[in-house]
Amino acid sequence: GVRAASAGEVRSVGRALRARVRRVYKGARRRVCAAGRRVVDRVPEAWQRLVMVGRLHEVKNHATVMRALARVTTECPDLSLSIVGEGPLRASLEALRDQLGLQSAVKFIGFRADVDALLREYGGFILASHSEGCSISLIEAMASANVVLGSTAAGIQEIMGSLSKGWTVPATDIDAWSALLVRFSRLPVEERRTIAHRLRDRAYEEFSPQSYVHNLANLYHDLTCKASL
């Protein structure tokens, strides 16, 4: 899966003819898209549940999100965060959670093979990375009709498209993350549904297996036709 920045870099360094460079996004798994199209709503309590999915590594920026959450627990007492994944920072992140007094609000779930089913138990998905490429976890969260809270990393904004406006903040800005968490927590139900369904529709239209196969087929067709000239 290649995003716009990667395709632009290949063109700029002259490693391929510009006319022959195509951007082909990764596709979400078929079962995720199929399940997402059936998702109509969440149970009420799910709307205050947030989830982060990814390796426990510095680039994923879990610590900033936890610090922001600690600032808003009084305003948003029902807001909770589940962290899915394993990695070298687990012990230090668990220690930070305890230091911030978030034992009841933040849970470390560890590795899960059923993330597609798990996503449907949450109302919001956070991807706070300092840098990000074409994130499959983000695409599948969108396909599962989660409201997405993201950093302004270029890869995240590209995947979310115009829907990133108002829902992405600088990765290290704790104040901005705190405000975003409060905004998410206070969203009216109908607005939540609208945002979640727009994200789901974008994921299905741009990043579904059907879209991936279609774009790849067009790429091979174009290259084959040009090669035969």
Secondary structure, DSSP 8 states (H G I E B T S, - for coil): ---HHHHHHHHHTTSS-GGG---------HHHHHHHHH-----GGGGGEEEEES---GGG-HHHHHHHHHHTTTT-TT-EEEEE---TTHHHHHHHHHHTT-TTTEEEEE--S-HHHHHTT-SEEEE--SS-SS-HHHHHHHHTT-EEEEE--HHHHHHHGGGGTTTEE-TT-HHHHHHHHHHHHH--HHHHHHHHHHHHHHHHHHHSHHHHHHHHHHHHHHHHHHHT-
